[in-house]
Amino acid sequence: MNYDGARYIRMHENDNVAIVANDGGLAAGAVFADGLALVEAVPQGHKVALRDLAEGDPVTRYNVTIGHASGAIARGAWVSEKVLRMPPARSLDDLPVGTRLVPPAAPLEGYTFEGYRNADGSVGTRNILAITTTVQCVSGVVDFAVRRIKDELLARYPNVDDVVGLEHSYGCGVAIDAPGAEVPIRTLRNISKNPNFGGAVMVVSLGCEKLPPARLFPKGSIPISGSGAASAEPSVVCLQDQQHVGFDSMIASIIDTAETHLKRLDARRRETCPASELVVGVQCGGSDAFSGVTANPAVGFATDLLVRAGATVMFS
C-alpha cells in the first residue's frame, strides 16, 4: 500500500537508519518519496532500515554506531532493540577529550535580566519560600503544611511565586560522621541556598535525627545583607518541641514561621542585573526519538547564546 506523505528523518548522510515521523507510525507497505517501502509496520519515532544489514553490521544514527545487527535486517524493516546488540564498551583511556572542537564565539554585550539579588551575591529569577527538612520523617507534615500555606496564605503575598518543601530520604539512622556523609549534607545545604529562595532559610526538624539543623547549617553558612552580621541563623520548627500538642499545633507553628518569611520575601523587588549573573540548569526531561532533532538543538542554541552573554549553564 502506498501512503501519501510517508516521512522519515535521517540525521546524517552516513546513517543507515532513519526515524519514522508520521503520527501513529506507518503500516507495512508504506512507501516513502525515495521509493523505500516498509516490509512491516513501524511505530512513530522508531527506526527503519535504509538498506539491507547483515548480522554484525553496525547500525548508524547521527553518524555514530548505536548498536550492531543481531541478525539479518531487511531494507524497510523495523530496527528495534530486539534486533540490536550493544557495541562493546570503549576503554575510558581511549576516549577522546572532545570529538568536535568549536572555536569560541564572539561575546554578546549589554544583555540583562530582571532578577532578585541575594546577600551572597547570587541572583535569582524567582521569589520562592523553601522549607528545608532535616530528615525524611517530617516529609508528610511538611507536605500538609505547604498545601495549607498555598491555600490560605500565598495569595496575600503577590510578589512570592511559590512555596516548596525540600524533602529527601536522609537524616535518620545514618552514619553521620562517616567520611562520605559530608556529600549529602553539603548537597542539602546548597539546595536550600538556591538563588530563587531569597537567601533566608526555614527548617523543619523532628528533633531526634542524626542531622540536626545546627549541623546542616553551621554558623556562618547563611549570608545576610544590610545588618553588618556575617551570617543569619535558620528559622527552625522542631516538631518534638514540648510546646506542640498534637498535629494541629505542629502545622500552626510551621504556618506561623512561614508567614514571617513570606512577609520578607514579598517586600523584595526585581532589579536589572547583567546576564553574567544568570545561572541556568538544564535537565533532560526524558529522551525520545525526536528530542535529538527538536528540543535538544533548540536548548543547545539558546544556551550558547546565554554563555556568549556571560551566563553560566549547567547540564545534568
C-alpha positions as CSV (number, residue, x, y, z in Angstrom):
1,M,0.0,0.0,0.0
2,N,1.3,3.5,-0.8
3,Y,0.8,6.0,1.9
4,D,0.8,9.6,0.7
5,G,3.0,11.8,2.9
6,A,5.1,9.0,4.4
7,R,8.0,10.7,6.1
8,Y,11.3,9.8,7.8
9,I,14.1,11.8,9.4
10,R,17.7,10.9,8.5
11,M,20.1,12.8,10.7
12,H,23.4,12.2,8.7
13,E,24.2,11.1,5.2
14,N,26.1,8.2,6.5
15,D,23.2,6.9,8.7
16,N,21.8,3.5,7.6
17,V,18.6,4.0,9.7
18,A,16.0,6.8,9.8
19,I,13.2,7.7,12.1
20,V,9.5,7.4,11.1
21,A,8.0,10.8,11.6
22,N,4.3,10.2,10.8
23,D,1.8,10.4,13.7
24,G,0.8,6.9,14.7
25,G,3.6,5.3,12.7
26,L,3.2,3.6,9.4
27,A,1.8,0.2,8.3
28,A,3.6,-2.4,6.2
29,G,3.7,-1.4,2.5
30,A,4.0,2.3,3.1
31,V,6.3,3.9,0.5
32,F,8.5,6.9,1.0
33,A,9.3,9.5,-1.6
34,D,12.6,7.9,-2.3
35,G,11.0,4.6,-3.0
36,L,11.8,2.9,0.3
37,A,8.9,0.5,1.2
38,L,8.2,-0.7,4.7
39,V,8.2,-4.5,5.0
40,E,6.5,-4.3,8.3
41,A,4.7,-1.7,10.5
42,V,7.0,0.8,12.2
43,P,5.7,2.9,15.1
44,Q,6.2,6.7,15.1
45,G,9.7,7.7,16.3
46,H,11.2,4.2,15.7
47,K,14.0,3.3,13.3
48,V,13.6,1.9,9.8
49,A,16.5,0.3,7.9
50,L,17.5,2.2,4.8
51,R,19.5,-0.7,3.4
52,D,19.9,-4.4,4.0
53,L,22.0,-5.2,7.1
54,A,23.8,-8.4,7.8
55,E,24.4,-9.9,11.2
56,G,27.1,-7.9,13.0
57,D,26.8,-4.8,10.7
58,P,26.9,-1.5,12.6
59,V,23.7,0.4,12.9
60,T,24.4,4.1,12.5
61,R,22.5,7.2,13.6
62,Y,23.9,10.7,13.9
63,N,26.9,9.2,12.1
64,V,27.6,7.2,15.3
65,T,27.3,3.4,15.8
66,I,24.4,2.9,18.2
67,G,24.5,-0.9,18.0
68,H,25.1,-4.0,15.8
69,A,22.5,-6.1,14.0
70,S,21.9,-9.3,15.9
71,G,20.7,-10.9,12.7
72,A,19.9,-10.0,9.1
73,I,17.7,-6.9,8.8
74,A,16.0,-6.2,5.5
75,R,15.7,-2.8,3.9
76,G,12.4,-1.3,5.1
77,A,12.3,-3.3,8.3
78,W,11.7,-2.0,11.8
79,V,15.0,-1.7,13.7
80,S,14.0,-2.1,17.3
81,E,16.0,-3.1,20.4
82,K,15.0,-6.7,19.7
83,V,17.2,-6.9,16.6
84,L,20.2,-4.9,18.0
85,R,23.0,-5.7,20.4
86,M,25.1,-3.1,22.1
87,P,28.6,-2.3,20.9
88,P,31.3,-3.3,23.3
89,A,32.2,-0.6,25.9
90,R,35.2,1.5,25.0
91,S,38.1,1.9,27.3
92,L,37.9,5.1,29.2
93,D,41.6,5.7,28.5
94,D,40.9,5.6,24.8
95,L,38.0,8.1,24.8
96,P,38.9,11.5,23.2
97,V,38.6,14.6,25.2
98,G,36.4,16.2,22.5
99,T,35.1,14.9,19.2
100,R,34.5,18.3,17.7
101,L,36.2,21.3,19.0
102,V,34.3,24.6,18.4
103,P,36.2,27.9,18.4
104,P,34.9,30.5,20.9
105,A,32.1,32.6,19.6
106,A,32.1,36.4,19.9
107,P,30.7,37.6,23.2
108,L,27.3,39.2,23.3
109,E,27.4,42.5,25.2
110,G,24.8,44.5,27.1
111,Y,22.2,41.8,27.9
112,T,20.4,42.0,31.2
113,F,17.5,40.3,33.1
114,E,15.3,41.3,35.9
115,G,16.3,39.3,39.0
116,Y,16.3,39.1,42.7
117,R,19.7,39.9,44.2
118,N,20.8,37.9,47.3
119,A,23.2,38.6,50.1
120,D,25.7,36.0,48.9
121,G,26.0,37.7,45.6
122,S,23.8,35.3,43.7
123,V,20.8,36.4,41.7
124,G,17.5,34.5,41.5
125,T,14.9,34.6,38.7
126,R,12.0,33.7,41.1
127,N,11.0,34.5,44.6
128,I,10.1,31.3,46.4
129,L,9.7,30.2,50.0
130,A,11.5,26.9,50.5
131,I,11.0,24.8,53.6
132,T,14.0,22.6,54.3
133,T,13.7,19.3,56.1
134,T,16.4,17.7,58.1
135,V,15.0,14.2,58.0
136,Q,12.6,12.1,55.9
137,C,10.3,11.6,58.9
138,V,8.9,15.1,58.7
139,S,8.1,14.9,54.9
140,G,4.4,14.2,55.4
141,V,3.9,17.0,57.9
142,V,5.7,19.5,55.6
143,D,3.7,18.4,52.6
144,F,0.5,19.1,54.5
145,A,1.8,22.4,55.8
146,V,2.8,23.5,52.3
147,R,-0.7,22.8,50.9
148,R,-2.2,24.9,53.7
149,I,0.2,27.7,53.1
150,K,-0.6,27.8,49.4
151,D,-4.3,27.6,50.1
152,E,-4.5,30.1,53.0
153,L,-1.5,32.5,52.8
154,L,0.2,32.7,49.4
155,A,-2.5,34.9,47.7
156,R,-1.8,37.6,50.3
157,Y,1.7,38.0,49.1
158,P,1.6,38.6,45.4
159,N,5.4,39.0,45.0
160,V,6.0,35.5,46.2
161,D,5.9,33.0,43.4
162,D,5.6,29.7,45.2
163,V,6.1,27.6,48.4
164,V,8.0,24.3,48.2
165,G,9.1,21.7,50.6
166,L,12.7,20.3,50.2
167,E,12.2,16.7,51.1
168,H,14.7,13.8,50.9
169,S,15.4,10.4,52.3
170,Y,18.4,11.3,54.6
171,G,19.0,12.2,58.2
172,C,17.5,9.2,60.2
173,G,19.8,6.4,61.4
174,V,22.6,7.4,59.1
175,A,26.4,7.2,59.8
176,I,26.5,11.0,60.2
177,D,30.3,11.0,61.0
178,A,31.3,8.8,58.1
179,P,33.7,10.5,55.6
180,G,31.1,10.4,52.8
181,A,28.3,12.0,54.9
182,E,29.6,15.4,54.0
183,V,28.3,14.9,50.5
184,P,24.6,14.7,51.2
185,I,24.9,17.3,54.0
186,R,26.5,19.8,51.6
187,T,24.0,18.9,48.9
188,L,21.0,19.6,51.1
189,R,22.6,22.8,52.4
190,N,23.3,24.2,49.0
191,I,19.9,23.2,47.6
192,S,18.4,25.2,50.5
193,K,20.5,28.2,49.4
194,N,19.3,28.2,45.8
195,P,19.3,31.7,44.5
196,N,15.5,31.5,43.9
197,F,14.9,31.0,47.7
198,G,15.7,34.5,48.8
199,G,18.8,34.0,51.0
200,A,16.9,33.1,54.2
201,V,16.4,29.5,55.4
202,M,13.4,27.9,57.1
203,V,13.9,24.4,58.5
204,V,11.5,21.8,59.9
205,S,13.2,19.3,62.2
206,L,11.9,16.3,64.0
207,G,14.3,16.6,67.0
208,C,15.8,13.1,67.2
209,E,17.5,12.9,63.8
210,K,21.2,12.4,63.2
211,L,21.3,15.6,61.1
212,P,20.2,18.4,63.4
213,P,19.7,22.0,62.0
214,A,22.9,23.2,63.6
215,R,24.9,20.6,61.7
216,L,23.1,21.2,58.4
217,F,23.5,25.0,58.7
218,P,26.6,25.7,60.9
219,K,27.3,29.2,62.0
220,G,28.5,31.3,59.0
221,S,26.8,29.3,56.3
222,I,23.9,31.6,55.7
223,P,24.9,35.1,54.5
224,I,22.8,38.1,55.5
225,S,22.7,41.6,54.0
226,G,22.2,45.0,55.5
227,S,22.9,44.2,59.1
228,G,26.7,44.0,59.2
229,A,26.5,40.5,60.6
230,A,28.5,37.7,58.9
231,S,25.6,35.3,58.7
232,A,22.0,34.6,59.7
233,E,20.5,31.7,61.7
234,P,17.9,29.5,60.1
235,S,14.3,29.7,61.3
236,V,13.7,26.2,62.9
237,V,10.5,24.5,63.7
238,C,11.1,21.4,65.8
239,L,8.2,19.0,65.8
240,Q,9.2,17.3,69.1
241,D,9.2,20.7,70.9
242,Q,7.1,20.4,74.1
243,Q,5.0,23.4,73.0
244,H,3.4,21.3,70.3
245,V,0.4,19.4,71.5
246,G,-0.8,17.3,68.6
247,F,-0.7,17.5,64.8
248,D,-2.6,20.8,64.5
249,S,-0.2,22.5,66.8
250,M,2.8,21.4,64.7
251,I,1.1,22.7,61.5
252,A,0.2,26.0,63.1
253,S,3.8,26.5,64.1
254,I,5.1,25.8,60.6
255,I,2.5,28.2,59.1
256,D,3.3,31.0,61.6
257,T,7.0,30.7,60.8
258,A,6.3,30.6,57.1
259,E,4.3,33.7,57.2
260,T,7.2,35.6,58.7
261,H,9.3,34.5,55.7
262,L,6.5,35.3,53.2
263,K,6.3,38.9,54.5
264,R,10.1,39.4,54.0
265,L,10.0,37.8,50.5
266,D,7.0,39.9,49.5
267,A,9.0,43.0,50.2
268,R,11.7,42.1,47.7
269,R,11.7,43.6,44.2
270,R,13.4,42.7,41.0
271,E,16.3,44.8,39.7
272,T,18.1,44.9,36.4
273,C,21.1,42.5,36.5
274,P,23.8,41.7,33.9
275,A,23.3,38.4,32.1
276,S,26.7,37.3,33.5
277,E,25.0,36.8,36.9
278,L,22.4,34.4,35.5
279,V,22.8,30.7,36.2
280,V,20.6,28.2,34.3
281,G,20.3,24.5,35.0
282,V,19.2,22.2,32.1
283,Q,18.0,18.7,32.6
284,C,16.7,16.1,30.2
285,G,13.0,15.5,30.6
286,G,13.1,12.0,29.1
287,S,14.6,11.5,25.7
288,D,12.6,10.1,22.8
289,A,13.5,9.7,19.2
290,F,12.7,13.3,18.4
291,S,14.3,15.2,21.3
292,G,17.7,15.0,19.5
293,V,16.3,16.8,16.5
294,T,13.9,19.2,18.2
295,A,14.3,20.3,21.9
296,N,18.0,19.4,22.3
297,P,19.3,21.6,19.4
298,A,17.0,24.4,20.4
299,V,18.1,24.3,24.0
300,G,21.7,24.0,22.9
301,F,21.4,27.0,20.7
302,A,19.8,29.0,23.5
303,T,22.5,28.0,26.0
304,D,25.2,29.0,23.5
305,L,23.7,32.5,23.4
306,L,23.5,32.7,27.2
307,V,27.1,31.7,27.6
308,R,28.1,34.2,25.0
309,A,26.3,36.8,27.1
310,G,28.3,35.7,30.1
311,A,25.8,33.5,31.8
312,T,26.5,30.1,33.4
313,V,24.7,27.0,32.1
314,M,24.8,23.6,33.8
315,F,23.8,20.3,32.2
316,S,22.6,17.2,34.1
